[in-house]
Amino acid sequence: MTMPVVLVASDVKPIDGYQWHASPSTYLSALIERADVMPLVLPSFGPAIDLDAVLARVDGVVCTGSRSNVHPELYGGVADERSEPYDRARDATTLPLIRRAIALGVPLLCICRGMQELNVALGGSLGSEIQDEAGNMDHRAPVSEDQAVRFSIRHGVDVAPGGCLGRVVGSGQILVNSLHRQAVARLAEGLVVEAVAPDGVIEAVSVRGAKAFTLGVQWHPEFWAKTDTPSGRIFEAFADAARERADARG
Ligand SMILES: N[C@@H](CCC(=O)NCCCC(=O)O)C(=O)O
């Protein structure tokens, strides 16, 4: 059986005076080394991309995390410095990509910003600087130059029994890292809450009646995918769905 191929969303950012379409190596190595699938970074060219042509040739889609935020105009919000920085090229690519992948039954794993994109793509909204809201924990990354510290396990999440995530990692509590300032505000129609943090922040969602594995998580399973059991199982479940599609595509 050939190795399944999965699309990975890209950020557009200036490096060395050029605009790069790039994805962090942590997602790519988790896909190759833990999930045994081949990542293919999709440049964020928005409407120039023939989504059906691309999705017909791949076995899954991963929307990664990013320090940038979904532009508030896309969920009826108002752009201000609290929701910056933006990456409109990425928004213009991932939101239609997510909708089309769901429609076509392409396995979809959305991580952090990716989960926020999933919620916005289906009509939901986001809140910014959630740590400033009364009763909320601080979900931002610890300040450190050491990525292992920034991605360190920070809090528990309660996994809903019997749901998409519960079938993968088991119900009850799992421990996760946390590197976000935004979170789901209005949950999109058709999304199911799969896990919540102790302060009630939505930490994982799935799509009701999805044709294929479709999961959004607010934390970063890619960082510890090779050593943390729940993280690894999430990538395994996504890879199993991608392999099933690869077999069916022949
Ligand atoms: N920007 C959004 C999404 C958060 C996210 O994807 N974090 C990953 C970035 C990892 C890092 O900080 O290096 C938000 O802030 O909610």
The ligand as an SDF file (V2000), in Angstrom:
LIG
                    3D

 16 15  0  0  0  0  0  0  0  0999 V2000
   -3.3710   32.4810   17.0980 N   0  0  0  0  0  0  0  0  0  0  0  0
   -4.4750   31.7210   17.6640 C   0  0  0  0  0  0  0  0  0  0  0  0
   -4.2150   30.2380   17.5020 C   0  0  0  0  0  0  0  0  0  0  0  0
   -3.1560   29.7610   18.4300 C   0  0  0  0  0  0  0  0  0  0  0  0
   -2.2150   28.7860   17.8010 C   0  0  0  0  0  0  0  0  0  0  0  0
   -2.4410   28.1940   16.7640 O   0  0  0  0  0  0  0  0  0  0  0  0
   -1.0740   28.6540   18.4760 N   0  0  0  0  0  0  0  0  0  0  0  0
    0.0310   28.0090   17.8670 C   0  0  0  0  0  0  0  0  0  0  0  0
    1.2070   28.9430   17.9130 C   0  0  0  0  0  0  0  0  0  0  0  0
    2.3520   28.2830   18.5780 C   0  0  0  0  0  0  0  0  0  0  0  0
    3.3750   29.2830   19.0660 C   0  0  0  0  0  0  0  0  0  0  0  0
    3.0020   30.2150   19.7630 O   0  0  0  0  0  0  0  0  0  0  0  0
    4.5480   29.1070   18.7380 O   0  0  0  0  0  0  0  0  0  0  0  0
   -4.6690   32.0690   19.1330 C   0  0  0  0  0  0  0  0  0  0  0  0
   -3.7770   32.7430   19.6880 O   0  0  0  0  0  0  0  0  0  0  0  0
   -5.6790   31.6340   19.7040 O   0  0  0  0  0  0  0  0  0  0  0  0
  1  2  1  0
  2  3  1  0
  2 14  1  0
  3  4  1  0
  4  5  1  0
  5  6  2  0
  5  7  1  0
  7  8  1  0
  8  9  1  0
  9 10  1  0
 10 11  1  0
 11 12  2  0
 11 13  1  0
 14 15  2  0
 14 16  1  0
M  END
$$$$
